[in-house]
């Protein structure tokens, strides 16, 4: 069975490299989710106010998007 026939889910973190604080999330569409997080943070209207405040304080270069786990089910 090819990967296009499998269902994938991902657990990810947005990590502040300066403080070590993490935002943990999950998604089935990793590329879109990453884009939306960073787009909203850049606009200043991310729904997680603590993450938004850290972004505003420390800048985009302090953050990285890390995949913690990927699950595949047939």
KOLLO-198918 format. One record per residue: x, y, z of N, C-alpha, C in turn; residue in one letter; residue number from 1. Coordinates in pm, whole numbers. Layout:
N
> X; Y; Z; X; Y; Z; X; Y; Z; A; NUM
...
END
This chain:
74
> 85; -118; 0; 0; 0; 0; 89; 124; 0; X; 1
> 65; 219; -88; 142; 343; -96; 103; 440; 12; X; 2
> 189; 539; 36; 160; 637; 141; 38; 721; 109; X; 3
> 3; 735; -20; -115; 811; -55; -243; 744; -8; X; 4
> -236; 614; 24; -352; 541; 71; -357; 531; 222; X; 5
> -255; 584; 289; -249; 576; 434; -287; 711; 494; X; 6
> -339; 705; 613; -380; 825; 685; -269; 861; 783; X; 7
> -215; 983; 774; -108; 1027; 862; -157; 1136; 956; X; 8
> -108; 1130; 1077; -132; 1236; 1174; 3; 1272; 1235; X; 9
> 19; 1398; 1269; 147; 1446; 1320; 128; 1521; 1451; X; 10
> 222; 1502; 1542; 230; 1582; 1663; 353; 1670; 1644; X; 11
> 337; 1799; 1670; 445; 1894; 1644; 460; 1990; 1761; X; 12
> 572; 2060; 1761; 595; 2164; 1861; 647; 2288; 1791; X; 13
> 606; 2403; 1840; 669; 2529; 1803; 754; 2563; 1925; X; 14
> 885; 2562; 1906; 979; 2574; 2017; 1046; 2711; 2016; X; 15
> 1044; 2776; 2131; 1119; 2900; 2149; 1259; 2858; 2193; X; 16
> 1357; 2874; 2104; 1493; 2831; 2134; 1559; 2913; 2244; X; 17
> 1507; 3031; 2271; 1565; 3116; 2377; 1520; 3072; 2516; X; 18
> 1395; 3029; 2527; 1341; 2994; 2658; 1317; 2845; 2678; X; 19
> 1307; 2771; 2567; 1275; 2629; 2576; 1126; 2601; 2586; X; 20
> 1045; 2704; 2592; 899; 2686; 2598; 849; 2630; 2466; X; 21
> 742; 2551; 2475; 689; 2484; 2357; 538; 2497; 2348; X; 22
> 490; 2511; 2227; 348; 2500; 2195; 335; 2365; 2127; X; 23
> 249; 2278; 2176; 232; 2145; 2119; 98; 2139; 2048; X; 24
> 98; 2079; 1930; -25; 2064; 1853; -24; 1936; 1772; X; 25
> -135; 1909; 1705; -144; 1793; 1617; -224; 1832; 1494; X; 26
> -196; 1761; 1386; -262; 1792; 1258; -250; 1674; 1163; X; 27
> -333; 1676; 1063; -322; 1580; 953; -255; 1646; 831; X; 28
> -252; 1778; 830; -190; 1852; 719; -79; 1941; 775; X; 29
> 40; 1885; 785; 151; 1950; 852; 195; 2079; 783; X; 30
> 205; 2076; 651; 250; 2194; 577; 154; 2312; 597; X; 31
> 26; 2285; 587; -74; 2391; 604; -75; 2444; 747; X; 32
> -66; 2354; 844; -71; 2395; 984; 48; 2483; 1019; X; 33
> 167; 2444; 973; 287; 2525; 998; 269; 2664; 939; X; 34
> 225; 2668; 814; 204; 2796; 747; 107; 2884; 825; X; 35
> -7; 2828; 866; -108; 2908; 936; -58; 2961; 1070; X; 36
> 15; 2877; 1145; 70; 2925; 1272; 160; 3046; 1250; X; 37
> 257; 3032; 1162; 355; 3139; 1143; 294; 3261; 1074; X; 38
> 196; 3241; 989; 127; 3352; 925; 52; 3434; 1029; X; 39
> -22; 3365; 1118; -98; 3436; 1221; -6; 3502; 1323; X; 40
> 102; 3435; 1358; 199; 3497; 1450; 257; 3623; 1387; X; 41
> 291; 3617; 1260; 344; 3734; 1190; 245; 3848; 1181; X; 42
> 117; 3816; 1171; 11; 3917; 1167; -20; 3973; 1305; X; 43
> 18; 3898; 1408; -8; 3941; 1545; -143; 3900; 1599; X; 44
> -207; 3799; 1536; -340; 3759; 1585; -353; 3609; 1611; X; 45
> -246; 3547; 1658; -252; 3405; 1691; -344; 3386; 1811; X; 46
> -427; 3282; 1811; -522; 3263; 1921; -457; 3228; 2055; X; 47
> -334; 3178; 2053; -265; 3149; 2179; -186; 3273; 2220; X; 48
> -239; 3347; 2314; -183; 3477; 2351; -42; 3464; 2410; X; 49
> -14; 3356; 2483; 121; 3339; 2539; 224; 3317; 2428; X; 50
> 188; 3238; 2328; 277; 3217; 2214; 294; 3347; 2137; X; 51
> 186; 3422; 2118; 194; 3549; 2046; 283; 3648; 2118; X; 52
> 269; 3658; 2250; 353; 3750; 2327; 500; 3713; 2319; X; 53
> 530; 3584; 2325; 669; 3538; 2314; 725; 3570; 2175; X; 54
> 645; 3550; 2072; 684; 3580; 1935; 714; 3730; 1920; X; 55
> 625; 3812; 1974; 643; 3957; 1966; 769; 4001; 2041; X; 56
> 795; 3939; 2153; 910; 3974; 2236; 1042; 3924; 2177; X; 57
> 1045; 3796; 2132; 1171; 3732; 2094; 1199; 3730; 1944; X; 58
> 1096; 3752; 1862; 1114; 3755; 1717; 1105; 3618; 1652; X; 59
> 1075; 3619; 1524; 1055; 3496; 1448; 1176; 3404; 1450; X; 60
> 1295; 3462; 1450; 1417; 3381; 1443; 1439; 3297; 1569; X; 61
> 1366; 3323; 1676; 1380; 3246; 1800; 1298; 3117; 1797; X; 62
> 1214; 3099; 1695; 1121; 2986; 1694; 1152; 2886; 1584; X; 63
> 1126; 2759; 1617; 1138; 2654; 1517; 1019; 2560; 1528; X; 64
> 984; 2498; 1416; 874; 2404; 1406; 934; 2265; 1402; X; 65
> 900; 2182; 1498; 961; 2051; 1513; 853; 1943; 1510; X; 66
> 873; 1840; 1429; 782; 1726; 1426; 824; 1632; 1539; X; 67
> 731; 1604; 1628; 761; 1517; 1742; 726; 1372; 1713; X; 68
> 618; 1351; 1637; 576; 1215; 1608; 484; 1214; 1486; X; 69
> 496; 1109; 1407; 406; 1087; 1293; 348; 949; 1307; X; 70
> 218; 938; 1296; 152; 808; 1302; 90; 780; 1166; X; 71
> 89; 655; 1129; 32; 612; 1001; -65; 498; 1030; X; 72
> -187; 511; 979; -282; 402; 991; -334; 366; 853; X; 73
> -358; 242; 833; -405; 195; 702; -555; 192; 697; X; 74
END
